[in-house]
Amino acid sequence: MQKHKSDFLKALSKEKPSQVPLYCTGYPEIDFIENYLNQYTLKTEKIHYNLNDKNYYIIEQMGFNAVSLWDFRRGKGGYNLDNNRRVAAWGRIYKGDWYSWKGVFRDEKTITSWEHLHLPSKETLNNLKEFIKKPDSKLEYVLSLPGLFEKTWQSMGFSYFSKCLKKRDFNHLETAISFFSNYILKLIKRLQATGAKTFIIADDLGYKNRTFIRKEIWDRLFSKNYKEIINRIHDRKQHIIIHSDGYISDMIELLIDLGFDAVQSLEPNAGVDIFKLFKVFSDQICFIGNLDISLLSFGTPDQIKNYVTKLIEKAKKHHCSLVVSPTQQINGKCNPKNINAMIQTAKIFK
């Protein structure tokens, strides 16, 4: 028996949902969950909704239609450089508990002989499979994938990455890009085998008011590999979203041409004017997000209600596909009343 197509999947397909869907950008920080449960009574007794010690029944009870799962991007890997520094599986150097702007992918031999990046274990993927196939969940699960741009510069450090761009050393960059692209394609296959059908590439492309690199350079380096990744998912009649913090307005046309079904975050505090994007691109791509974390933390419920109402009405006016969502993960500073106002306001609209 074929499952009824959810409002979230309809939005990704640019079809008209019966109600404006809501997307939760990963499991909220535990401080927020505790604050929310102190203020709102939810049914949380369904233990079988737990995955990796996270109760996703809470997310459903809050009123979200979809949530991203971030725990399945890689298996264990990496090594220690010294007592204070370690190298992550991606090749990025960490100092203590925080990352640095340096990496180790500075020559082709290191990249081609890299043995520290592993796919999630069979046990981990079996747990995901058991979780996804439970018949009574109303949530759509969106599996997070690593981004090509982020992983490439992080693996070698942004300074070294920039020097390669300046010297036009594209061969070295393309070696790293191919390495991560091949990993992502293998990861997609493993995740699809668990029943995953919707994916989100996490690849921050922008600073505040500008992109990290010029669109033409990004296109030259990353589009070919991204097209292969997107086609691998579309061949199965599945969906792929791209997430990016920062200013990405100038990238939207390229993302549409590549075939992404949706773009998520659309951070207003970084200079993204979603209302201009509505006018320019209409129903060519689904827009997800635009509720800035700072507004959800320090604004008022009335401000949230007014902004969500404006978002939905403007999207409708320009025939845009819209999913209401915070720009980033809901953190401990977010006001539960504001999150609730976002959800309840969206649910008013049919």
Secondary structure, 3 states (H helix, E strand, C coil): CCCCCCHHHHHHCCCCCCCCCEEECCCCCHHHHHHHHHHCCCCCCCHHHEECCEEHHHHHHHCCCEEEECCCCCCCCEEECCCCEEEECCCEEEECCEEEEEECCCCHHHHHCCCCCCCCCHHHHHHHHHHHCCCCCCCEEEEEEECHHHHHHHHHEHHHHHHHHHCCCHHHHHHHHHHHHHHHHHHHHHHHHCCCCEEEEECCCECCCCECCCHHHHHHHHHHHHHHHHHHHHCCCCEEEEEECCCCHHHHHHHHHHCCCEEEECCHHHCCCHHHHHHHHCCCCEEEEEECHHHHHHCCHHHHHHHHHHHHHHHHHCCCEEEEEECCCCCCCCCHHHHHHHHHHHHHCC
